[in-house]
């Protein structure tokens, strides 16, 4: 089984867009946290998050997206559970890959919410995820023009499929992302950090 370093190298080989890389790192952090909560394999869950969109930059067509990634991951000897969950997070594959296992449900639930949390953080004056409130994220979810790329229905459906309260889910993912805020570029502006430190 490839290591996390192998997974990161594969991801960065195919994904050059920094925002997309950070999205995948966000999902990795959220998935790792949920694995810990559920007593599941942290590395397996984290790698699923890290790799879930590894083909998206080169193959954005939803009929190809995840199918190409599955081929790459199989060729490199990744666990079939990772491949299944990645295929299952694309709704076009649900006939063959329904989200019936916890790993698939976790990935689907973490995917869109990380995007909404990131977008909400970046419009804050200090650009820091530290202290971000669930209510702020919920408010932005209602704003139609805001973060238009984030599918609100998928976001709500993801929490439902995972059987978690949406507010609790948002709070949980904010906490997971806060732990790697520097890596995600969500630790705030230099000025804000200096102010907080003084």
C-alpha positions as CSV (number, residue, x, y, z in Angstrom):
1,X,0.0,0.0,0.0
2,X,1.4,3.4,-1.0
3,X,2.2,5.9,1.8
4,X,0.8,9.3,2.5
5,X,3.9,10.8,0.8
6,X,3.2,8.7,-2.3
7,X,-0.4,9.9,-2.3
8,X,0.7,13.6,-1.9
9,X,3.2,13.1,-4.8
10,X,0.5,11.7,-7.0
11,X,-1.9,14.5,-6.2
12,X,0.6,17.3,-6.8
13,X,1.8,15.6,-10.1
14,X,-1.7,15.9,-11.5
15,X,-3.0,19.0,-9.7
16,X,-1.1,22.3,-10.2
17,X,-3.9,24.6,-9.1
18,X,-3.1,25.7,-5.6
19,X,-6.8,26.2,-4.6
20,X,-7.6,22.7,-5.6
21,X,-4.6,21.3,-3.8
22,X,-5.7,23.1,-0.6
23,X,-9.3,21.8,-1.1
24,X,-7.9,18.2,-1.1
25,X,-5.8,18.9,1.9
26,X,-8.9,20.3,3.7
27,X,-10.8,17.2,2.9
28,X,-7.9,15.1,4.1
29,X,-7.9,16.9,7.4
30,X,-11.6,16.5,7.8
31,X,-11.5,12.8,6.9
32,X,-8.6,12.1,9.3
33,X,-10.6,13.7,12.1
34,X,-13.8,11.7,11.3
35,X,-11.7,8.5,11.1
36,X,-10.4,9.2,14.7
37,X,-14.0,9.9,15.8
38,X,-15.4,6.7,14.4
39,X,-12.4,4.5,15.3
40,X,-11.5,3.9,11.7
41,X,-8.2,3.7,9.9
42,X,-6.9,7.3,9.9
43,X,-4.4,6.8,7.1
44,X,-6.9,5.1,4.8
45,X,-9.5,7.8,5.4
46,X,-7.0,10.7,5.1
47,X,-5.6,9.3,1.8
48,X,-9.2,9.0,0.4
49,X,-9.7,12.7,1.2
50,X,-6.3,13.7,-0.2
51,X,-6.8,11.9,-3.5
52,X,-10.5,12.3,-4.1
53,X,-10.2,15.0,-6.8
54,X,-6.7,14.1,-8.1
55,X,-7.9,13.7,-11.7
56,X,-10.3,16.8,-11.7
57,X,-7.9,19.4,-13.1
58,X,-7.0,17.3,-16.1
59,X,-10.4,15.5,-16.5
60,X,-13.1,17.9,-15.2
61,X,-15.9,16.2,-17.3
62,X,-18.0,14.4,-14.7
63,X,-18.2,11.3,-16.9
64,X,-14.4,10.9,-16.7
65,X,-13.8,12.4,-13.2
66,X,-13.0,9.7,-10.7
67,X,-12.9,7.0,-13.4
68,X,-9.5,8.2,-14.4
69,X,-8.4,8.5,-10.8
70,X,-9.6,5.0,-10.2
71,X,-7.3,3.7,-13.0
72,X,-4.3,5.6,-11.6
73,X,-4.9,4.4,-8.1
74,X,-5.4,0.7,-9.1
75,X,-2.2,0.8,-11.2
76,X,-0.3,2.1,-8.1
77,X,-1.7,-0.5,-5.7
78,X,-4.1,1.6,-3.6
79,X,-6.6,0.0,-1.4
80,X,-9.9,-0.8,-3.2
81,X,-11.8,0.9,-0.4
82,X,-10.2,4.2,-1.2
83,X,-11.0,3.7,-4.9
84,X,-14.6,2.8,-4.2
85,X,-15.2,5.8,-2.0
86,X,-13.7,8.2,-4.6
87,X,-15.9,6.7,-7.3
88,X,-18.9,6.9,-5.0
89,X,-18.4,10.7,-4.3
90,X,-19.3,11.4,-8.0
91,X,-23.1,11.0,-8.2
92,X,-22.9,9.8,-11.8
93,X,-21.4,6.5,-10.4
94,X,-24.1,5.8,-7.8
95,X,-25.7,3.0,-9.9
96,X,-22.5,1.0,-9.6
97,X,-20.9,2.6,-6.5
98,X,-23.7,3.5,-4.0
99,X,-22.6,5.2,-0.8
100,X,-23.4,2.3,1.5
101,X,-20.2,2.3,3.6
102,X,-19.0,4.8,6.2
103,X,-15.9,5.8,4.2
104,X,-17.9,6.8,1.1
105,X,-20.4,8.7,3.2
106,X,-17.6,10.5,5.1
107,X,-15.9,11.6,1.9
108,X,-19.2,12.9,0.3
109,X,-20.0,14.8,3.5
110,X,-16.6,16.4,3.8
111,X,-16.2,17.4,0.2
112,X,-18.6,20.4,-0.3
113,X,-18.5,21.6,3.3
114,X,-14.7,22.3,3.2
115,X,-15.3,24.5,0.2
116,X,-18.0,26.5,2.0
117,X,-15.8,26.9,5.1
118,X,-12.8,28.0,3.1
119,X,-14.8,30.6,1.2
120,X,-16.4,31.9,4.4
121,X,-13.0,32.2,6.0
122,X,-11.5,34.1,3.1
123,X,-14.1,36.9,3.3
124,X,-13.4,37.5,7.0
125,X,-11.4,40.7,7.6
126,X,-8.5,38.6,9.2
127,X,-8.8,35.7,6.7
128,X,-8.4,33.3,9.7
129,X,-10.4,30.2,10.3
130,X,-9.6,30.6,14.1
131,X,-12.9,31.4,15.8
132,X,-15.0,31.0,12.7
133,X,-18.6,30.5,13.9
134,X,-21.0,27.9,12.5
135,X,-23.6,30.7,12.2
136,X,-21.3,32.6,9.8
137,X,-21.1,29.5,7.5
138,X,-24.8,28.9,7.6
139,X,-25.5,32.6,6.7
140,X,-23.1,32.4,3.7
141,X,-24.9,29.2,2.6
142,X,-28.1,31.2,2.2
143,X,-26.4,33.8,0.1
144,X,-27.1,32.6,-3.5
145,X,-24.2,34.4,-5.2
146,X,-21.6,33.4,-2.6
147,X,-19.2,30.5,-3.4
148,X,-21.5,29.6,-6.3
149,X,-19.3,26.5,-7.1
150,X,-20.4,24.9,-3.8
151,X,-23.5,22.7,-4.2
152,X,-25.7,23.5,-1.2
153,X,-27.9,20.4,-1.8
154,X,-24.8,18.1,-1.7
155,X,-23.7,19.9,1.4
156,X,-26.9,19.2,3.2
157,X,-27.3,15.7,1.8
158,X,-23.8,14.8,2.8
159,X,-24.5,15.5,6.5
160,X,-27.8,13.6,6.2
161,X,-26.1,10.5,4.6
162,X,-23.5,10.5,7.4
163,X,-26.3,10.9,9.9
164,X,-24.8,13.9,11.6
165,X,-26.5,17.2,12.5
166,X,-25.5,19.9,9.9
167,X,-24.4,22.4,12.5
168,X,-22.3,19.8,14.4
169,X,-20.8,18.7,11.1
170,X,-19.8,22.2,10.2
171,X,-18.3,22.8,13.7
172,X,-16.4,19.5,13.5
173,X,-14.9,20.2,10.1
174,X,-14.0,23.8,11.1
175,X,-12.0,22.3,14.0
176,X,-10.3,19.7,11.8
177,X,-9.3,22.4,9.3
178,X,-8.2,24.8,12.1
179,X,-5.5,22.2,13.1
180,X,-3.9,22.5,9.7
181,X,-4.8,26.2,9.0
182,X,-1.2,27.2,8.1
183,X,-1.1,24.5,5.4
184,X,-4.4,25.6,4.0
185,X,-3.5,29.3,4.0
186,X,-6.3,30.0,6.5
187,X,-4.2,31.1,9.5
188,X,-5.0,34.7,8.7
189,X,-3.1,37.7,7.5
190,X,0.4,38.4,8.9
191,X,-1.0,41.6,10.6
192,X,-3.9,39.6,12.2
193,X,-1.5,37.0,13.5
194,X,0.9,39.6,15.0
195,X,-2.1,41.3,16.6
196,X,-3.3,38.0,18.1
197,X,0.2,37.2,19.4
198,X,0.7,40.6,21.1
